[in-house]
Amino acid sequence: MRYILLTHNDLDGVSCGILAKLAFGEFVDVHYHSVNSLDYHIEQLMKEQTDRNFSCKIYITDLSVNKDNEMRLKKYAQRGGLIQLIDHHKTALHFNEYEWGDVSVEESIGKLASATSLFYSHLQKQNLLKERSSLSEYVELVRQYDTWEWERKKNIHAKHLNDLLFLQSIEEFEQSMVERLTIEESFSFNEFEEKLLNIEDKKTERYIKRKKRELVQTFIGDKCIGVVHAESYHSELGNELGKEHPHLDCIAIVNMGNKKLGFRTIHDHIDVSEIAAQYGGGGHAKAAGCSLTPEGYHEFVDKTFSLKSLRMDHSHNKMNLKQQCAHYENFDKKRFLLYKNKENKWKVEKDHHLLPDDFSTFEEAERFIKRTYSAYLSKDDMLIQYLIDSNDSKQKKQTKSKA
């Protein structure tokens, strides 16, 4: 039997291609696709398939098809065609209605799945691929990277595996991994790769440092979103900007070159796949994307073009520190003071005028002024000057009162 694999062109999708090569060898044709190119290939493939070549099984991994192709695949399967769709995106869960659909967001309770981990399990259950230590280690690295579990576990090897893919062509990466996973008992990087990845880490760090100065803030609906233009390192950039600015619900990454929008969030209560779906895209709760539609262009490019970049909090202060009496400012020269009153409630002053809001924690108060006023933690001397001005104002009021 011959096999055709249609899969995504990211690490998770390419790794499905590697598993297919290990399982089927020369009997499989692997095609790597972007989200947009898959449907055209499926449409053409369905036209080519006849009742005489049903001995060829079609696998689709890490991607799902549009409604028209869903119906084509349904009819193809009803005529006896062999199909298996394996995915882990929740936007594809409806494919479980079909015998040929296998979509799981989690491998087990609390353990997120990747397409690679699901395909690996499938091939083992079908006795098409035997479990091996090196292969299981590789699959787990892919799963941790694709689900962002690697950061929580601080497993830099998972990130490095993705870096290695984008430092070479897909064909070169595929060939080297197939050879390595066939021979080696355990998975590791060689000395040359380690040096190359170390250089890439420094390059990534410099790129993110530059992009931090280009982030703007806007509201789209009820979501406070940071918007940045970037061509590279989207996952790393989105994650770093999210941690730097936790008051933002998510980060939108605009790539004008390939007309794409990416979304990343660090928050459990935000599902960026829902945001991407508004513009015809999809993905995971914490990482999603879509094409840059005219509506998306208007919201994320046109409306944000004239906005000033967010200023980062000053990090070398000795006195103006968070979790205590803290001073903030914004581009409009508005000044803010956060402090805890006698009732243990956090209060906010704006230009020496007390705002009516009460906050239970410092984080809530800070989130309010950052989202509402795009404020940032100022230098020590600004706190000192604000307190001096405040004291002078009180003395003047007392003097007038006595008079």
C-alpha positions in Angstrom: 0.0 0.0 0.0 1.1 3.5 -0.7 0.5 6.5 1.6 0.1 10.2 1.2 0.7 12.5 4.1 -0.5 16.2 4.0 0.8 18.0 7.1 1.7 21.4 8.5 5.0 23.1 7.8 5.9 23.9 11.4 7.8 21.7 13.9 4.7 19.7 14.9 3.7 19.1 11.3 7.2 18.3 10.0 7.7 15.8 12.8 4.6 14.0 11.6 6.4 13.8 8.2 9.4 12.3 10.0 7.3 9.7 11.7 5.7 8.8 8.4 9.1 8.4 6.7 10.2 6.1 9.6 7.0 4.1 9.4 6.4 3.8 5.7 9.8 4.5 4.2 9.7 4.9 0.4 6.0 4.1 0.2 4.9 7.5 1.5 4.7 10.8 -0.3 4.9 13.7 2.3 3.6 17.2 1.4 4.2 20.1 3.8 1.6 22.9 3.7 0.7 26.2 5.2 -2.8 26.7 6.6 -3.9 28.3 3.3 -2.4 25.9 0.8 -3.8 22.6 2.1 -7.4 23.1 0.8 -6.2 23.6 -2.8 -4.2 20.4 -2.6 -7.0 18.4 -1.1 -9.4 19.6 -3.8 -7.0 18.5 -6.6 -6.3 15.2 -4.8 -10.0 14.4 -4.6 -10.3 15.0 -8.4 -7.5 12.6 -9.1 -8.7 9.8 -6.8 -10.7 7.1 -8.5 -12.2 3.8 -7.4 -9.1 2.0 -8.9 -6.6 3.6 -6.5 -8.3 3.2 -3.2 -5.3 1.2 -2.1 -3.6 4.6 -1.3 -4.3 5.9 2.2 -4.4 9.6 2.8 -3.2 11.0 6.1 -3.9 14.6 7.1 -2.1 15.8 10.3 -1.9 19.0 12.3 -4.2 20.8 9.8 -8.0 20.6 9.1 -9.9 21.3 5.9 -12.6 23.8 5.0 -16.3 22.8 4.7 -16.2 22.0 1.0 -13.3 19.7 1.4 -14.8 18.2 4.5 -17.7 17.1 2.2 -15.4 15.8 -0.5 -13.5 13.7 2.1 -16.8 12.4 3.5 -18.0 11.3 0.1 -14.5 9.8 -0.7 -14.6 7.8 2.5 -18.2 6.6 1.8 -17.0 5.2 -1.6 -14.3 3.2 0.2 -11.4 5.7 0.1 -8.9 5.4 3.0 -8.5 8.6 5.0 -7.2 9.5 8.5 -7.3 13.0 9.8 -5.3 13.5 13.1 -5.3 16.9 14.8 -5.2 18.5 18.2 -6.8 21.9 17.6 -10.1 22.4 19.3 -11.5 24.1 16.2 -11.2 20.7 14.5 -13.1 18.7 17.1 -16.2 18.3 14.9 -14.2 15.9 12.6 -14.6 13.3 15.4 -18.1 12.9 13.9 -16.5 10.8 11.2 -14.8 7.4 11.5 -11.8 8.9 9.8 -11.4 11.8 12.2 -9.2 11.6 15.3 -9.0 15.0 17.1 -7.9 15.2 20.7 -6.8 18.4 22.5 -5.4 16.4 25.4 -3.6 13.1 25.5 -4.8 12.6 29.0 -6.3 14.8 31.7 -4.0 17.8 32.1 -1.6 16.8 29.4 -2.0 18.6 26.1 -1.5 16.8 22.9 0.4 17.6 19.7 -0.3 16.2 16.3 3.1 14.4 16.5 2.2 12.7 19.8 -1.2 11.6 18.5 0.3 10.3 15.2 3.0 8.5 17.1 0.3 6.7 19.2 -1.7 5.9 16.1 1.2 4.4 14.3 2.1 2.2 17.3 -1.5 1.0 17.7 -1.6 0.1 14.1 1.7 -1.8 14.5 3.3 0.5 11.9 6.0 1.9 14.1 7.7 0.5 17.2 8.3 2.6 20.3 12.0 3.5 20.7 13.7 5.6 23.4 15.1 8.2 21.0 11.9 8.5 19.1 9.8 8.9 22.3 12.2 11.6 23.6 12.0 13.4 20.2 8.1 13.2 20.2 8.0 14.6 23.7 10.2 17.5 22.8 7.9 18.4 19.9 4.8 18.1 22.2 6.3 20.3 24.9 7.3 23.0 22.3 4.0 23.0 20.5 1.9 23.2 23.7 4.3 25.7 25.4 4.8 23.2 28.2 8.6 23.5 27.7 8.6 27.0 29.3 6.9 25.8 32.4 9.3 22.9 32.7 12.2 25.1 31.6 13.1 22.5 28.9 15.2 24.6 26.6 15.9 21.5 24.4 12.3 21.7 23.1 12.8 25.3 21.9 16.2 24.4 20.5 14.6 21.7 18.4 12.3 24.2 16.8 15.2 26.7 16.3 17.1 23.9 14.5 14.2 23.4 12.1 14.2 27.0 11.0 18.0 27.2 10.7 17.8 24.9 7.7 15.4 23.7 5.1 12.5 21.3 5.9 14.1 18.7 3.7 17.5 19.0 5.4 15.9 18.8 8.9 13.7 15.9 7.9 16.6 13.9 6.4 18.9 14.5 9.4 16.2 13.6 12.0 15.2 10.4 10.1 18.8 9.2 10.0 19.4 10.1 13.7 16.2 8.6 15.0 16.9 5.4 13.0 20.4 4.9 14.5 20.7 6.6 17.9 19.5 5.1 21.2 18.7 8.5 22.8 18.0 11.9 21.2 20.5 14.7 21.6 22.1 17.5 19.6 25.6 17.2 18.3 28.4 19.6 19.2 28.1 21.7 16.0 24.3 22.1 16.6 24.9 23.2 20.2 27.2 26.0 19.0 24.8 27.0 16.3 21.9 27.1 18.7 23.9 29.2 21.2 24.4 31.8 18.5 20.7 31.6 17.6 19.7 32.2 21.2 21.8 35.5 21.3 20.3 36.5 17.9 16.8 35.9 19.2 17.5 37.9 22.4 18.7 40.9 20.4 15.7 40.8 18.1 13.2 40.6 21.0 15.0 43.5 22.8 14.5 45.7 19.7 10.9 44.7 19.2 10.0 45.5 22.9 10.5 49.2 21.9 7.9 48.9 19.1 4.9 47.5 21.0 1.7 49.6 20.9 -1.5 49.1 23.0 -5.1 49.2 21.8 -8.5 47.9 22.7 -10.4 45.7 20.2 -13.8 45.0 21.6 -13.2 44.4 25.3 -9.7 43.0 24.9 -6.6 45.1 25.6 -4.1 43.9 23.0 -0.5 44.7 22.4 0.4 44.9 18.7 3.8 44.5 17.2 5.1 44.1 13.7 7.6 41.2 13.4 8.8 38.7 10.8 10.6 36.2 13.0 10.5 34.5 16.4 6.8 34.9 16.9 6.3 32.4 19.7 9.3 33.7 21.7 8.4 37.3 21.1 4.8 36.9 22.0 5.6 35.1 25.2 8.3 37.6 26.3 6.1 40.6 25.6 3.2 39.0 27.4 5.4 38.5 30.5 6.7 42.0 30.2 3.2 43.5 30.0 0.9 41.2 31.9 -1.9 43.7 31.9 -2.4 43.0 28.2 -4.9 40.2 27.4 -2.8 39.1 24.4 -0.1 40.0 21.9 -1.0 40.4 18.2 2.0 39.9 15.9 1.6 41.4 12.4 3.7 40.0 9.6 3.1 42.2 6.6 5.4 40.2 4.4 3.2 37.1 4.3 0.1 38.9 5.3 -0.4 36.9 8.6 -1.6 37.7 12.1 -0.4 35.7 15.1 -1.8 35.8 18.6 -0.2 34.8 21.8 -1.3 35.0 25.5 0.2 34.0 28.8 -3.2 34.1 30.5 -5.4 31.0 31.2 -8.6 33.0 31.0 -7.9 34.2 27.5 -8.5 32.0 24.4 -6.8 33.6 21.4 -8.2 31.0 19.1 -11.5 32.8 19.5 -10.0 36.1 18.5 -8.3 34.5 15.5 -11.6 32.9 14.5 -13.2 36.3 14.1 -10.8 36.8 11.2 -11.2 33.4 9.7 -8.3 31.7 11.6 -7.9 29.4 14.5 -5.5 27.5 16.7 -4.9 26.9 20.4 -6.1 28.8 23.5 -2.6 30.4 23.9 -1.4 30.5 20.4 -3.4 31.1 17.2 -3.3 32.8 13.9 -5.1 33.9 10.7 -4.6 35.6 7.4 -4.4 39.4 7.4 -7.9 40.1 6.1 -9.1 43.7 5.3 -10.9 43.7 8.6 -7.8 42.6 10.4 -5.7 45.2 8.6 -8.1 47.9 9.7 -8.0 46.9 13.3 -4.3 45.9 13.8 -2.5 48.1 11.2 -4.5 51.1 10.2 -6.0 52.0 13.6 -2.7 51.4 15.4 -0.4 53.2 13.0 -0.3 56.5 14.8 -0.1 55.1 18.3 3.0 55.7 20.4 5.0 52.6 21.5 4.5 51.5 25.1 7.2 52.5 27.5 8.7 49.7 29.7 8.8 50.1 33.5 12.0 51.4 34.8 13.8 48.5 36.3 16.8 50.0 38.1 14.9 52.0 40.8 15.8 51.9 44.5 12.8 53.7 45.9 10.0 53.7 43.3 9.2 50.0 43.5 6.1 48.0 43.0 4.0 46.6 45.8 4.5 49.8 47.8 3.9 53.5 47.2 4.7 53.6 43.5 4.7 56.4 40.9 3.7 56.0 37.2 3.4 58.4 34.3 2.3 58.3 30.6 3.0 60.0 27.3 0.4 62.7 28.1 2.4 63.7 31.2 -0.3 62.4 33.5 1.1 61.3 36.8 -0.3 58.5 39.0 0.4 57.4 42.6 -0.5 53.9 43.8 -0.7 53.4 47.6 -2.4 51.4 50.2 -4.8 53.3 52.6 -5.6 52.6 56.2 -8.4 50.1 55.2 -5.8 48.1 53.3 -7.3 49.0 50.0 -5.1 50.1 47.1 -5.9 53.7 45.8 -4.9 55.6 42.8 -4.2 59.3 42.6 -4.1 61.0 39.2 -2.3 64.3 39.2 -2.9 64.6 43.0 -6.6 63.9 42.6 -7.9 60.7 44.3 -9.8 58.4 41.9 -13.0 56.7 43.4 -11.9 53.2 42.6 -10.8 50.7 45.3 -8.5 47.7 44.5 -7.9 44.7 46.6 -4.3 44.1 45.3 -1.5 46.2 43.9 -1.7 44.1 40.7 -5.3 45.1 40.2 -4.5 48.8 40.7 -1.6 48.7 38.3 -3.6 46.8 35.7 -6.2 49.5 35.8 -3.8 52.4 35.1 -1.8 50.5 32.5 -4.9 49.5 30.6 -6.7 52.8 31.0 -3.9 55.3 30.7 -0.9 53.3 29.2 1.1 54.2 32.2 4.6 52.9 33.1 6.6 52.9 36.3 8.7 56.1 36.4 12.2 56.8 37.7 12.9 57.4 41.4 13.2 61.1 41.0 9.6 61.4 39.7 8.3 59.7 42.8 10.3 62.1 45.0 9.1 65.1 43.0 5.4 64.0 43.2 5.6 63.5 46.9 7.2 67.0 47.4 4.5 68.6 45.2 1.9 66.8 47.2 3.3 68.0 50.5 3.6 71.6 49.2 0.0 71.5 48.1 -1.2 70.3 51.5 0.8 73.0 53.3 -0.8 75.7 51.0 -4.2 74.4 51.8 -3.5 74.5 55.6 -2.2 78.0 55.3 -5.3 79.2 53.5 -7.5 77.4 56.0 -5.8 79.2 58.9 -6.1 82.5 57.2 
